[in-house]
Amino acid sequence: MNWLLRQAKARPHHVALRVEGAELTWAQLAVRVQRTAAALDMVGISSGMRVAALADNGAHYVGLAWAAMWCGATLVPLNSALPDAALSWQLRHCGAELLVVDSSVANRSLTLGQVRFVQLEDLTVSRHVEPMPMSLDAAGTLIYTSGTTGEPRLVRLTWRNHQASAMASAVNLGVSVDDDWLCCLPLYHIGGLSVILRAALYGTSVTLLDGFDVDEVLRHLAGPVTLVSLVPTMLTRLARRAGGVAELAEIARRGRLRAILLGGGAADTQFVGECLEHGLPVLQTYGMTEACSQIATMPPSRALEKLGSSGFPLLGAEIEIRTPTDEDAGPGVIWVRGPMVSSGYVAPPASGTPQFVGGWFMTGDIGELDEDGFLWVQGRHDDVIITGGENVAPDVVERVIGRHPLVDDVAVYGVPDPEWGQRLLAAVVAPQATGSELDAWCKEALARHQRPKEWHFVSEIPRNSLGKITRDALTS
């Protein structure tokens, strides 16, 4: 049941991890993990305890993730981009017995309370520790949501959840023994950590970067990597740096790339279509921390046919669209369930609408299923702007504005209005454009109630570390 040990025995000389200019085989990674586990054992970490991690992507972090499993402990990855006060709150909230940090964040001013502290680079001991039996129903990870729609929630994910997610993804994408997944997402996020975990089930390789660097990712796309997970803003920046979609596709053709999984936010359908027409294998996905990453992903054979859809439910996953009454047609709230879906939050808020009900999870997103069962996501329920009695999904407006050749980035949001309830505003990064130009552009594609009433030209759109717009920052 120990996924890492299984690969160390089955494929000892196969590359498990390419990171920081070096390669580690499965056998070498197992040795590193065993030594880290021995160090955790020496500081008193045992089965059932929680180990918080605050570190940048790197070999040490990967070793810690597997060492926690080796000890039967639960990993709690923390977002190093958060301010000290937020991190201190999460440490108290998650119930960690130990905080492990690397040198890049060792000088943070955190309130540790009873939580012990150790530096990641010091976690290595040359003695043998037997791995703990691994139960699929044990909590493998506790991961905080991004908090873009409110206070971050701590999601309990079992090893069964992680296994179901990995196997369902494999059925959809296929697995080659020579696959190499490029991971440029942070390991504190489910999108990054799941790449590391699923590789141990597949026995495939991971190329791990310390973050998203446009030039570094372009270099790897022309190399041996076969898969990569990106958010829409990342793919847009890659195309811009390459000189266009056609040029980006030409770079990818020099390598072995077979799929770009695109998730974590709304993607411009026209842009994705251009990518597909030039041969870039972009597959839109829909996922969340509560579903251990993907819950729906586009099958490669249907990408162009279902352009704009977030894909088909993965193996074992179910998706329902629920409206206020059974007679209502059209979009509704997306509910999901399946073996990859968490059973619930750790220490959830006492008030508010329950999100886990009868095995189902209420995502808070709005969407619909077509006649073939493909999911079409229309945005967050919490983000919908109601102006003059009309509902406006800001990401729909953002996609239109974002197509203007002079617009580099955009965010649409609502503010209170005494006459209309709310009115639409747009923050745009477009140094050479004017509000009248952009309004004329919107008239061609948007209804009157969908067009922004004010244009604010800014140098940067506030986004979190995964590229999601933080709308609270726009209205504060």
Secondary structure in CASP SS format (residue, H / E / C, confidence):
PFRMAT SS
TARGET T0000
AUTHOR 0000-0000-0000
METHOD secondary structure of the structure
MODEL  1
M C 1.00
N C 1.00
W H 1.00
L H 1.00
L H 1.00
R H 1.00
Q H 1.00
A H 1.00
K H 1.00
A H 1.00
R C 1.00
P C 1.00
H C 1.00
H C 1.00
V E 1.00
A E 1.00
L E 1.00
R E 1.00
V E 1.00
E C 1.00
G C 1.00
A E 1.00
E E 1.00
L E 1.00
T E 1.00
W H 1.00
A H 1.00
Q H 1.00
L H 1.00
A H 1.00
V H 1.00
R H 1.00
V H 1.00
Q H 1.00
R H 1.00
T H 1.00
A H 1.00
A H 1.00
A H 1.00
L H 1.00
D H 1.00
M H 1.00
V C 1.00
G C 1.00
I C 1.00
S C 1.00
S C 1.00
G C 1.00
M C 1.00
R E 1.00
V E 1.00
A E 1.00
A E 1.00
L E 1.00
A C 1.00
D C 1.00
N C 1.00
G C 1.00
A H 1.00
H H 1.00
Y H 1.00
V H 1.00
G H 1.00
L H 1.00
A H 1.00
W H 1.00
A H 1.00
A H 1.00
M H 1.00
W H 1.00
C C 1.00
G C 1.00
A C 1.00
T E 1.00
L E 1.00
V E 1.00
P E 1.00
L C 1.00
N C 1.00
S C 1.00
A C 1.00
L C 1.00
P C 1.00
D H 1.00
A H 1.00
A H 1.00
L H 1.00
S H 1.00
W H 1.00
Q H 1.00
L H 1.00
R H 1.00
H H 1.00
C H 1.00
G C 1.00
A C 1.00
E C 1.00
L E 1.00
L E 1.00
V E 1.00
V E 1.00
D C 1.00
S H 1.00
S H 1.00
V H 1.00
A C 1.00
N C 1.00
R C 1.00
S C 1.00
L C 1.00
T C 1.00
L C 1.00
G C 1.00
Q C 1.00
V C 1.00
R E 1.00
F E 1.00
V E 1.00
Q E 1.00
L H 1.00
E H 1.00
D H 1.00
L C 1.00
T C 1.00
V C 1.00
S C 1.00
R C 1.00
H C 1.00
V C 1.00
E C 1.00
P C 1.00
M C 1.00
P C 1.00
M C 1.00
S C 1.00
L C 1.00
D C 1.00
A C 1.00
A E 1.00
G E 1.00
T E 1.00
L E 1.00
I E 1.00
Y E 1.00
T C 1.00
S C 1.00
G C 1.00
T C 1.00
T C 1.00
G C 1.00
E C 1.00
P C 1.00
R C 1.00
L E 1.00
V E 1.00
R E 1.00
L E 1.00
T E 1.00
W H 1.00
R H 1.00
N H 1.00
H H 1.00
Q H 1.00
A H 1.00
S H 1.00
A H 1.00
M H 1.00
A H 1.00
S H 1.00
A H 1.00
V H 1.00
N H 1.00
L H 1.00
G C 1.00
V C 1.00
S C 1.00
V C 1.00
D C 1.00
D C 1.00
D E 1.00
W E 1.00
L E 1.00
C E 1.00
C C 1.00
L C 1.00
P C 1.00
L C 1.00
Y C 1.00
H C 1.00
I H 1.00
G H 1.00
G H 1.00
L H 1.00
S H 1.00
V H 1.00
I H 1.00
L H 1.00
R H 1.00
A H 1.00
A H 1.00
L H 1.00
Y H 1.00
G C 1.00
T C 1.00
S E 1.00
V E 1.00
T E 1.00
L E 1.00
L C 1.00
D C 1.00
G C 1.00
F C 1.00
D C 1.00
V H 1.00
D H 1.00
E H 1.00
V H 1.00
L H 1.00
R H 1.00
H H 1.00
L H 1.00
A C 1.00
G C 1.00
P C 1.00
V C 1.00
T C 1.00
L E 1.00
V E 1.00
S E 1.00
L E 1.00
V C 1.00
P H 1.00
T H 1.00
M H 1.00
L H 1.00
T H 1.00
R H 1.00
L H 1.00
A H 1.00
R H 1.00
R H 1.00
A H 1.00
G C 1.00
G C 1.00
V H 1.00
A H 1.00
E H 1.00
L H 1.00
A H 1.00
E H 1.00
I H 1.00
A H 1.00
R H 1.00
R C 1.00
G C 1.00
R C 1.00
L C 1.00
R C 1.00
A E 1.00
I E 1.00
L E 1.00
L E 1.00
G C 1.00
G C 1.00
G C 1.00
A C 1.00
A C 1.00
D C 1.00
T H 1.00
Q H 1.00
F H 1.00
V H 1.00
G H 1.00
E H 1.00
C H 1.00
L H 1.00
E H 1.00
H C 1.00
G C 1.00
L C 1.00
P C 1.00
V E 1.00
L E 1.00
Q E 1.00
T E 1.00
Y E 1.00
G E 1.00
M E 1.00
T H 1.00
E H 1.00
A H 1.00
C C 1.00
S E 1.00
Q E 1.00
I E 1.00
A E 1.00
T E 1.00
M C 1.00
P C 1.00
P H 1.00
S H 1.00
R H 1.00
A C 1.00
L C 1.00
E C 1.00
K C 1.00
L C 1.00
G C 1.00
S C 1.00
S C 1.00
G E 1.00
F E 1.00
P E 1.00
L C 1.00
L C 1.00
G C 1.00
A C 1.00
E E 1.00
I E 1.00
E E 1.00
I E 1.00
R E 1.00
T C 1.00
P C 1.00
T C 1.00
D C 1.00
E C 1.00
D C 1.00
A C 1.00
G C 1.00
P C 1.00
G E 1.00
V E 1.00
I E 1.00
W E 1.00
V E 1.00
R E 1.00
G C 1.00
P C 1.00
M C 1.00
V C 1.00
S C 1.00
S C 1.00
G C 1.00
Y E 1.00
V E 1.00
A C 1.00
P C 1.00
P C 1.00
A C 1.00
S C 1.00
G C 1.00
T C 1.00
P C 1.00
Q C 1.00
F E 1.00
V E 1.00
G C 1.00
G C 1.00
W E 1.00
F E 1.00
M E 1.00
T E 1.00
G E 1.00
D E 1.00
I E 1.00
G E 1.00
E E 1.00
L E 1.00
D C 1.00
E C 1.00
D C 1.00
G C 1.00
F C 1.00
L E 1.00
W E 1.00
V E 1.00
Q E 1.00
G E 1.00
R E 1.00
H H 1.00
D H 1.00
D H 1.00
V C 1.00
I E 1.00
I E 1.00
T E 1.00
G C 1.00
G C 1.00
E E 1.00
N E 1.00
V E 1.00
A C 1.00
P H 1.00
D H 1.00
V H 1.00
V H 1.00
E H 1.00
R H 1.00
V H 1.00
I H 1.00
G H 1.00
R C 1.00
H C 1.00
P C 1.00
L C 1.00
V C 1.00
D C 1.00
D E 1.00
V E 1.00
A E 1.00
V E 1.00
Y E 1.00
G E 1.00
V E 1.00
P E 1.00
D E 1.00
P C 1.00
E C 1.00
W C 1.00
G E 1.00
Q E 1.00
R E 1.00
L E 1.00
L E 1.00
A E 1.00
A E 1.00
V E 1.00
V E 1.00
A C 1.00
P C 1.00
Q C 1.00
A C 1.00
T C 1.00
G H 1.00
S H 1.00
E H 1.00
L H 1.00
D H 1.00
A H 1.00
W H 1.00
C H 1.00
K H 1.00
E C 1.00
A C 1.00
L C 1.00
A C 1.00
R H 1.00
H H 1.00
Q H 1.00
R C 1.00
P C 1.00
K C 1.00
E E 1.00
W E 1.00
H E 1.00
F E 1.00
V C 1.00
S C 1.00
E C 1.00
I C 1.00
P C 1.00
R E 1.00
N C 1.00
S C 1.00
L C 1.00
G C 1.00
K C 1.00
I E 1.00
T C 1.00
R H 1.00
D H 1.00
A H 1.00
L H 1.00
T H 1.00
S C 1.00
END
